[in-house]
Amino acid sequence: MNKKAALNFFSEWAEFFSLVLLFIGIFIGIISPSAAITYLVAIFAGFFAGRLLYERKEKLKAPYLLIIIGFIMGYVIGTFYGDRRITFILFLIGTALGYFLFDKKIIKDIFL
């Protein structure tokens, strides 16, 4: 097997998951039945992205940013209801809100 053509999962895992989440985002955007649901999903996805960024604030963030960007790109591409700009802005607001709430210890995370 040609080693140059082989997928090295350990060095390219972020790109792989970014691509997977791109397609998942497209699928979730397609099945969203209305603009209100599209906007709510964008806010909640942003909230979870803010939590992930807060969790990784002291560690390597670039791969996780790539994964988050992959998801939101897919989600915005897949949305048919609602304005795509508003969807993206609500995602950013959800991300900032999630990060802020975890940073100020208003919401605490419990690892089981």
N, C-alpha and C positions, 0 to 999 in steps of 0.2 A: 504494500500500500504506500502511496506517495505521501510522505509526511507533510509536505507543503499544502496539500489539498485536504488533509484531515482536519476535522473540527476539533480544536483544543478547547473542550468545554470549560476547563478551569480558568483559562485566560479570557474567554469570550462569553462567560455566563450572562453578563449584563446585556449584551447585544441579543442573545437568545431570548431572555425573558422579556426584553423590550419588544421584540417582534411578536412574541406570544401575546403579551398584553395589548399590543396594537390591534391584533385580530379580536381579542376579547372585547376591547373597547368598541370596535366597529360593531360587533354582534350586540352588545348591550345598547348601543346607540340605535341600532335598527329596530330592536324589539321595544324600545321606549314608546308608549302609546300616545303621549301628549307632551306639550311643551312644559307643563308643570312638573311632570315626572322627570323629564330631561333635566330641568333645572335642579330639582331635588337630588337627583343622582350626581350631578356635577358638584353640588355643595358637599354631599357626603363623601364622594371620592376625594375631593380636595381636603376635607377634614382628615381622612385617613392618610393622605399624602403628607399633611402637616405633622401628623403623629410620627410617621416614618422619618421625616426630616429631623424632628426633635430627638427621636431615639438615636439617630446617627450623627448628632451635631458635633460630637467630639471625634468621630471616626471618619473613614473614607465615605464621601457623599456622592462622588461623580457617578458611580454605577447606579445608584438608587435614583439619582436625578434623571439618568437616561431611561430607566424603567418607567418612572412617573411620566416623563415626556412622551414615551411610547404609548402609554395608556390614554392620555388626554388627547393626543393626536388622533388615535383610532376612534375615540368616543366622539370627538367633534366631527370627524369625517362621517361617522355613521348616523349622526342625528338628522332626522328629517323634520321634526317638529321643533319650533322655537328658533331663535336666532343663534347662530354658531358663535358669534362674538360674545353675546351675553352668557352663553354656556361656558366659554373659556374664562370670562371675567368672574363668574360665580365659582368656578373651580379655583381660581387664584384667591378669591375671598375666603373660600372654605379652607384652603391651605394655610393662609395667614391666620385665620381664626383658630384652627386646630393647633398650630404651632404656639400661638399666644396662650391658649388655655392650658396646654401642657407646660409651657415655660413658667407661667405664673402659678403653677400647682393648683389651679382651679379644678382641673381634672387630673386624677392620679392614675397611673398605669400599674396594674398588678400582673406580674409575670407568674404564671402557675408552674 
